[in-house]
Amino acid sequence: MSSHRQKVRVVPASSVRDVRRLTPVARAEGLTALQWNFVGRTDDDLSLTFVVDLSGQRVSSVVGAQVTEDGDSVTVAILGFCATSESDRVASARYGEYMIDLAGPLAGRTVVNPASSL
């Protein structure tokens, strides 16, 4: 598994209160864990923002996310469907930006992408 420790932008929580969050997904069967870059968090440390290269991964749709939190880390799997053949349609956007909410503040925990180990 890979963790991402990079400088991220911090935005006021009040400015993104109405931004749609990824739906929590209980089962990942048939879905692909996508590569992402952690790019931002809210000033209250309760929401995180990620960018996904949709065209590079041939993503046809992003379904939701699985988030696992413990005392040291937050593991985020952004899940979607990828095109399986050249004729399958892929997302028209090149990049997508997605937000998730945490159960507790990030508070210095490492953000981990399980797709990085695939």
Stockholm file with secondary structure:
# STOCKHOLM 1.0

chainA/1-118         MSSHRQKVRVVPASSVRDVRRLTPVARAEGLTALQWNFVGRTDDDLSLTFVVDLSGQRVSSVVGAQVTEDGDSVTVAILGFCATSESDRVASARYGEYMIDLAGPLAGRTVVNPASSL
#=GR chainA/1-118 SS CEEECCCCEEECGGGGTTSCCCCBCSCCTTCEEECCEEEEEETTSCEEEEEEETTTTTEEEEEEEEEEECSSEEEEEEEEEECCSTTSCCCSSSEEEEEEECSSCCTTCEEEEGGGGC
#=GC SS_cons         CEEECCCCEEECGGGGTTSCCCCBCSCCTTCEEECCEEEEEETTSCEEEEEEETTTTTEEEEEEEEEEECSSEEEEEEEEEECCSTTSCCCSSSEEEEEEECSSCCTTCEEEEGGGGC
//
